């Protein structure tokens, strides 16, 4: 059985066997209310063409999602178009009324992901038709979704021992809740989210664990994310540099703190880094 062997947090470094499912940056802006109470983005149609002009040198493949056939007012804050380097390729940029996202999967590194975030935000600020409507940012999120197979780091039986031994997260329920006290330590499923106030960047940091499947393998789905809302968002593309660095530094620290020890070793990481 692999055990967490150290209380020292390793320095961030790339892993040859990442547990990452997806890295996501999402930026939202305020929509306008129509006469019937519907939400819409009055600048979106002009934004789409201008945005593509700016990202097409790196992301020339335009993919229209099925939701693009639905009236915009019926699907606010939903991505409608994808921009890829090649058909079916990752990473990608997504755009919809009131929402921009940049997404990557197993090939992710911060060194390659961060420049894409900078370019996408710059393109949004440059392309949005402010003569039609102001670009009023409402929320920015940096999110990492990981999947850890329940048998990947040893032969633990049950979710709670796995979390404690491999993700440094200990959960207990009063055994008196059950006729059989052992039931308290053997839940069949998990859904846990913890939110923490942040000062740098100003916002909320969240850690969540849930049960799920990855490639038909029972897994713990583990997310680290940072969310900042209106009033605490950068006002210019250049000012986002600090937000990116602060949000990433926090999520990186949480990742290596939680998986240090046996789980990090199973991912090809170095606990002595």
Secondary structure, DSSP 8 states (H G I E B T S, - for coil): ------SS-------TT--EEEEEEEEEE--EE-TTS-EE-TTHHHHHHHHHHHHTTT--EEEE-GGGGS-GGGSTT-EEEEEESSTT-SSEEEEETTEEEEEE-TT--HHHHHHHHHHHHHHHHHHS-TTTS---EEEEEEEEEEEEETTTT----SHHHHHHHHSS------GGGSSSGGGGG--S--EEEEEEEEETTEEEEEEEEEEEEETTEEEEEEEEEEEEETTSS-SSTTTHHHHHHHHHHHHHHHHHHHHTTHHHHHTT--TT-
